[in-house]
């Protein structure tokens, strides 16, 4: 069984290190649902709705 990736609880970005590169927080969760990849946040309606300003892989819901 694959291990779920960890997600920053503050900005919902998938993180591999010990500190989130977007918001510099270290509060993570492995309980999340849904994935969205934002390539161009300036032209993305989804990014605007979710409040995303940096390209990357994000979850839709995090516990």
C-alpha positions in Angstrom: 0.0 0.0 0.0 1.3 3.4 -0.9 1.9 6.0 1.7 -0.2 9.2 1.3 1.8 12.3 0.7 1.7 15.0 3.3 -0.2 18.3 2.7 0.3 21.7 4.4 -2.8 22.4 6.5 -2.4 26.2 5.8 -2.2 26.4 2.0 -3.1 22.8 1.0 0.1 22.3 -1.1 1.7 18.9 -1.3 5.1 19.0 0.6 8.1 16.7 0.6 10.3 18.6 3.0 9.9 19.6 6.6 8.7 23.2 5.8 6.2 24.3 3.3 7.9 26.3 0.5 4.8 28.5 0.0 3.8 29.6 3.5 6.8 28.5 5.5 4.6 26.5 7.9 5.4 23.0 9.3 1.8 22.0 10.1 1.1 18.9 7.9 -1.6 16.3 7.5 -1.8 13.0 5.6 -5.6 13.1 5.7 -6.7 14.8 2.5 -9.0 14.4 -0.5 -8.8 15.5 -4.1 -5.9 16.8 -6.2 -5.6 19.8 -8.4 -2.5 20.9 -10.3 -2.2 24.6 -11.0 0.2 25.5 -13.8 -0.7 29.2 -14.3 -2.5 30.7 -11.3 -3.0 34.1 -12.9 -5.3 32.7 -15.6 -6.9 29.8 -13.6 -10.4 30.2 -12.3 -9.9 27.3 -9.9 -6.7 29.0 -8.5 -8.7 32.2 -7.9 -11.5 30.3 -6.1 -9.0 28.4 -3.9 -6.8 31.5 -3.3 -3.7 29.9 -4.9 -1.0 32.3 -6.2 1.9 29.8 -6.7 2.0 27.0 -9.3 2.0 23.5 -7.9 0.1 20.4 -6.7 -2.7 21.1 -4.1 -5.4 19.1 -2.4 -9.0 20.1 -2.4 -9.8 19.2 1.2 -7.4 18.6 4.2 -8.3 17.5 7.7 
